[in-house]
C-alpha cells in the first residue's frame, strides 16, 4: 500500500513538474514574441516616414532634427504626419532630397500628409520650390510658403499645385513678391476648394 501511495505521489509530482515546465517554456517563447511583435509594430510605423526622417537628419538643421525626432516618436496608430519646416535652412539642394523622400514615402506607404510649410526659407529658389510642389500629394490639408521671396514665376507653379489639390483648407503665401494680378490668380485657383482660407 505504501509503495502504491509513493508511486501515485511520484506520478503526481511528475505531472505537476511537467505542467510547470510546459507553461514556463510557453511563457519563455510567447513573452519575447509579444515584445518582438510590439517592436515590429513600432518599427513598421516608424518605417512609414523612415525615408523622410533620414533626409531631415541629413539636412541637419535644428528645425529638421527636431521634426525628425517628432516623427520618430509618433504613435503607432497615427497614419498621418506634418512637415512644418519654417526657417529650417531648406535650400535647393536639400529641397531635392526632401522631394525625393516625400515621393518615395507616398509611393510605398498609405499615409497622409496634413500640413506642409516651407515658410521663411529665403534660400529656396523657384527650382527647389517646383521640386517640392511636384512631390506633394493632391490631398495636403494646409500649405504655407510665407516670406520665401517668391516671384511671379513661382506664383504660376503655386497656381498649378493649388489647382490639382482637392483637400486644401488653409493656404498662406503672403510676404512674397507677387504682383496684384498674380495674387488674384493664386486666390482664384482655389475656387474649387470649398471653405478654403487663402492669404496672399
N, C-alpha and C positions, 0 to 999 in steps of 0.2 A: 504493500500500500504506500509506504513511504517512498519507494523507488518510483512508483507511478506518479505520485504527487510532485516529486522532484523533476520528472520528465515534463509534466504539464507546465510547471513553473518555468522550466528552461525554454520550452517552446513559446510560452507567453512572452518571455523576455526577448527571445529571438525576434518574434513578430513586432514587438514594440521598438526594438532596435532598428529593424529593417524599415519600419514605418518612418521613424525619425530620419534614417539615412536617406530614404527616398524623398521625403519632404524637404530635407536640407539640401539635397542635390538639386531638386527643382527650384528651390529658392535661390541657390547659388547661380543657377542658369538664368532664371527669369529676371532676377534683380539687375544684372548687367544688361540684359536685353531691354529692360524698361528704361534704364539710364541711356543706353545706346539709342533707343527709339526717340527719346526726348532730344538727344543731341542731333540725331538725323533730322528731326522735325525743325529744330532751330537752324541747323545748317542749311536745309532746303529753303527756309525763309530768307536767311542771310544771302544765299546764292542768287535770289531774285534780283538783288541790286549789287551783286558782287563786282561786276564789271565797272559800275558807276563808282562804287566805293574805292576800288583800286585806282581809278582815274582821278578821283578827288584827292587821294593821298599822293598821287604822282604830281599833281599841280602844286600841292604842298603849301598853299596859303593858309592863314589862320582860319578863315571862314570855311574853306574847303575841308580842312581837317576836322573842324567842329561838326560840319554836316556829315562827314564820313562816320564819325563816332555815333551821331544820332541815328543814322541808317543801320548801323551795326546793332544798336540796342532796340531796334523796332520789334514789337511783339510778333509772335508767330501768326496770330490771327489777322494781322493787318495786311491787306493786299493792295495798298496804295502808298504813294510817297510824294514828298515835295522836294523840289530843287530850288531853294532860295539862296541865291548866290550874289547877294548885294555887296558891292565893294569887295569882291573876292579875288581880285587880281586876275580876272579872266582876260587873256589876250587872244589873238587869232590862233596862235599855236595851241594853247590849252583848249580853245573852243572846238578845234578839230578833234582832239582826243575825246572831249566830252560828248560831242555829237555822235561819234562812232560808238561810244559806250551806251548812249541812250538808244540808238538804233538797234544795237545788238540785244540789249535788255528787252526791248519790246518785241523783238523778233522771236525770242525763245521763251519769254515769260508772260503769263497772264497777270499783268499788274497795271495799275492806273496811276498816271502822273497827274496829281491835282494842281499844284502851284509851280509855275516856273518863273523865276525872276532873275534877271541879269542886270538890275538897276545899279547905277553908279560905277559901272566898269568902263571907264573912259578910254582904256587901251584897245577896246574892241572896235574893229573897223567893220565895214559892210561885209567883207569877206567872211569874217568869223561869225557875224550875225546871221548871214544866209545859211552857213553850215548848221548852226544851232536851230534855226527856224525849220529847216528841212528835216531835221531829225525828230522834231516833236510830233507826237501822235495827234490825231484830229480831236481827241476828247479831253484836252487840257482844260481845267476849270478856270484858272486865273493866270494871267500873263503880265509881266512887268519888265519894262526897259526904260526906266526913268533916268534922266540925266546921263545918257550914254553918248552924247554929242552926235546923234544920228542925223543924217540929212535927208533930202527928198528922195534920193535913190534908195536909201534904206527903207524909207516910208513905203515905197512900192512893194517891197518884199514883205513888209508888215501887212499890207493890204491883202497880199496873196495868202499869207498864213491865216489871217482872221477869216477870210472868205471860205477857206476849206474847213475851218473849225466848226464843231457842232455843239460844244458844251460850255463855251466861254461865258463866264458870269461877270468877270472883272478884267478890264484891260487898262493898264496905266502906262502911258508912254509920253508923259509930259516932260518938259525940261530939255527937249531936243531942238534941232534947228529945222523944224518943218514950217513951210510956208502956210498961209491961211488955207490955200487951195488943197495942199496935201493933208493938213489937219482935218479938213472937211471930208476928204476922200477916205481917210482912215476911219473916221466916225461912221461914214455911210457904209463901209464894208461890213459893219457889224449889224446891219438892219435885219438879217435873218436870225439873229440870236435874241430871243425874247428875254426882256428884263436885264440885258447885259449893261453894266455900268462901264463907260469908257471915258477916260480922262486923257486928253491930248494937249 
